[in-house]
């Protein structure tokens, strides 16, 4: 049993780190597509739709058994996906106002939002999480200081809303993942996201200003692929580690985004922003001090209705 738990933790850590790598690439591809003229709503709609379609085709051909899901689990996935879909609209709208590097640094506050949502779900944060919150607040203040002109506050607020909503969908899916395989959760969560972002793009009328050139195509393809892989690995990490620890490991995506935003997109950060980035990075180093708690089935809390009454969930007709 101990060996099984240890192996599951290793799988979870690797999955969370791979997810962080892919998530770190997302704002780079997204910002590049926006710079090539694609509307932010178009970026999130196109990448989500095709990532969902790709996952459905893969599962329908190779893993059809994972298409099954019990009703409460389906509702949980749809709820989480809808929340994350709305958050994605704020996220990519923010990238039209602020740089990808700074945006991702602000977005990286989501573990603190996760701690808040899990507190409401009767899973209070540990002392080290509170210490990281104290360190993160001045880091945010420094990150919005450009040194020349004030950072676009609309972009800052949109990114923080996106971060909070992304954080909210993690503990919801954590509840569902106690009993459901991660590919199944990924599919139905992405399906709900698609149902939110595609109509938002169409009803906004933004598709009328579709770019005349096809330069945005490759960034969108890259964004679609990192969305596909990041979601699979994200929910696998949550299944074995829980939402809080997966979110904390996910902060390593900062290194990917900040490095590529400077080297690839040519973005420049002010000295104040670099200090804020270092301060925020210090919260990542403190993760090693905190003793992780593996995810367990919990009674009570906001999301208790998402778990079935019985732990014996049948996944195949022959079970």
N, C-alpha and C positions, 0 to 999 in steps of 0.2 A: 504493500500500500504506500509506504514511504517513498519507494523507488518510483512508483507511478505518479505520485504527487510531484516529485522532483523533476521527472521527465516532462510532465505537463507544464511546470513552471518554466523550464528551459524553452519549450515550444512557445509559450506565451511571450517570453522576453524577446525571442528572435522575431516572432510575428509583430510585436509592438515596435521593434526597431526598424523592421522592413517597412511597416506602415508609416513610421516617421519619415523615412527616406522618401517614400513616394509622396507623402503629404508636403514635404519640403519642396518638391518639384512643382506642385500644383500652382502656387502663386506666380512662379516664373513663367510657365506656359500661359497661364491666364492673363498676366500682364502683357505678355508679348502679343497675344491675340487681340487684346484691347488696343494696343499701340498700332496694330495693323488695320484697325478700323471696325472690328466687330464689337457690337454693343455688349456691355457687361451681362445683360440679361440673356443675350444670345449665347454668350460663352458658357454660362452655367446650364442653360437649357440643352444645348447641343451635346455637351460633354456628358451630362447626366443621362440623357435619352440613349445615347449610343453605348454608354457603359452598362446600362440596364439591359439593353437588347443583347449585348455580347454575353453578359452573364446568363441571361435566360437561355440563349442558344446552347451555351456550353453545358448547362445543367440539363436541358431537355434532351440533349444527345448522349451525354456521358453519365449524368448523375440524376436521373429522373426521380429517384426515390426522395431526393431532397426538396422536391416541390411541395411535399405534404407539410402542413402546419396546422396546429389546433387553433380554434377560434380566438381564444384570449391572446395567444402568441401572435396571431395575425394582426389583431387590433393593436397590440403593443408595437409591432414593427411599423404599421401604418402611422401610428401616432409619432413614433420616433422619426420616421422618414419625413413626415410633414413638417415637424419642427425643424429638422436639419435642412429641409428644402428651403424654408423661409430664411433660415440662417445663411444659406448659400447665396441667396439673392442679395442680402446685406453685404456679405463678404466680397463678392465680385463687383458690386456697385462701389464699394469702398476703394477697390483697386483703381478705379477711374479717377480718384481724388488724391491718393497717396501712393508712395513708392511701395513696391512689393516687399522689400526688406523690412521697412518700418512697419508695414501692415502686418507681416507675419509675426513680428516681435510683439505687437499689440494682441494679435490673435492667440499668441502662446500663453495668455493668461487663462485659457480655458480650464486648466487643472484647478484653479482657484474657484472658478464657477462650478466645476464638478463637485468640489468639496462642499459648496453651499447647497447644491441640489441634493447631495447625498445626506447632508445634515437634515434636510426636510424629510428625507426618506428614512429617518431614524438610524443613520450611519454617520455619527459625528466625526469631524476631522481630528486627526491627531495633533499633538503639540507642534511637531515639526512642520505640519502644513500651515499652521497659524504663523509660524516664524517666516515661512516662505511668503506668505501674504504680506507681512510687514515689509519684507525686502522688495516685493514686487511693486508696491504702490509708488515709491519714489522712482523706481525704474520706469514706470509708465510716464511719469512727469518728465523725466529726462528724454524719453523717446519722442515726445511731441515737440521738443525744442530743436528747431532746424538750424539755429544760429544766425539766420538771415531774415527769414520771415516766418510767421506763425504757420504751423501745420494746419491743413484743412480740417476744421473741427467736424464737419459733416462726415468726412471720411473716417475720422477717428471714432466717432459715435457709431457709425455703421459697422465698423470692424469689431467693436466691443459687443454690439448686439449679436453679430454673427458668432462671436466667440461664446457668448452666454448660451445661445440656442444650440450650438454644436455640443457644448458641455451638457445641456439638459438631455439630449438624446442618448448619451452614453449610459447613465444609470437606468434609463428605461430599457434599453437593449440588454443591459446586464441582467435584469430580471428575466427577460425572455430567454437569454442564452443559458440559463441553468438547465433547460430541458431541450433546446432546439439547436441543431448543428449550425455552425457559423455561416456556411454557404446559404442556408435557407434564410437566416436573418438578413444577410447581405442583400439577397434578391428582393425580398419584400420591403426592406427599408429603402432601397434604391428605387423600387417601383413607386412608392409613396412620394419620394423626392421628385421623380419625374412628373407625377400628377400635379405637383405644385409649381415647379419651375417652368415647364413647357407652356401651360396656359398663361402664366404670368408674362412670358415673353410674347406670346401671340396677342394677348389682349392689350398689351402696352403699345402695340403698333411699332415697336422698335425694329421689327423685321423689314419695315419699309426702307430703312436706311442701311440695307445690307451692303457690305463693301463691294466695290467694283472689281477689285483684284482678289486673287485666291491665296495671298500670302499668309492669311490667318489659318489656312487648312492644316498645315503641319503642327503649329502650336496646339490647335484643338485636338488633333489626333493624339499628340503627346499627353494632353490633359485628360483625354478619355481613358487612355491606358493607365495612367497613374491613379485615376479615380477607381478604375476596375480593380487594380491590385491593392491599392491602399485600403479599400473597404473590406476586401476579403481578409487581409492580414490584421486590420483593426479589430474586427469582431472576433477573430481567432484569439487575439491577445486578450480581449475583454473576457472571453470564455474561460481562459486559464488563469488570468491575473486579477480580473476585476476592473471596473471602470477607472478607479482612482490611480492605480499603479500603471495602467496602460496610458492614461493621460500624462502622467509624470514622465514616463519613458518617451512619450511622443514629443516632449519639449526638445529632443535632439534634432527635430526637423528644423529648428532655428539655424543650426550650423549650415545645413544644406541651402536654405533660402537666402540667408544673409551673404554667404560666400558667392552663390550664383548671381544674386542681384547686383553685386559689385562687378564680378568678372564677366557675366554674360550680358546683363542689361545696362551696365555702365552707370549704375546709380551711385550717388555719393551721400555718405552719412556725416553729419556734423560731429564734432568732438563730444558734445553733450549726449548725442544719440549713441555713440560708441560706449560712453560710460554707462548709460542706461542698459545697453546690450550686455555689458560685462556684469552689471549688477543682477540682471535677470538671469544670466547664465549661471551665476552663483547659486541661484535657487535650484538649478539642475543638479549641481554637485552635492547639495544637501540631501538629495534623494537617497544616497547610499547610507545615510545615518538612520533613516527611518526603517523600521522593521515591517516588511510587507505582510498583509493579511490576505490569504487566498479567499476568493469569492465563495460565499456560502448562501444557502437558501435562508432568507430572513422573513420573519412574520411581521406584519404591520407596516406602516409607512405609506407614502403616497401611492406607490406602484405595486402594492401587495396583490392587487386584483389581477396582475398580469401573469401570475404563476398559477398553474392548475392545482386543483384540490388534491390530486393524487400525483405522486412522483413517478408512477409507472405510466409513462407516456409511450404509446405505440407509434412507431415510425414507419412500419411497413404493414401492409394488409396481412401478411403471414405471421406477424409477431404474436 
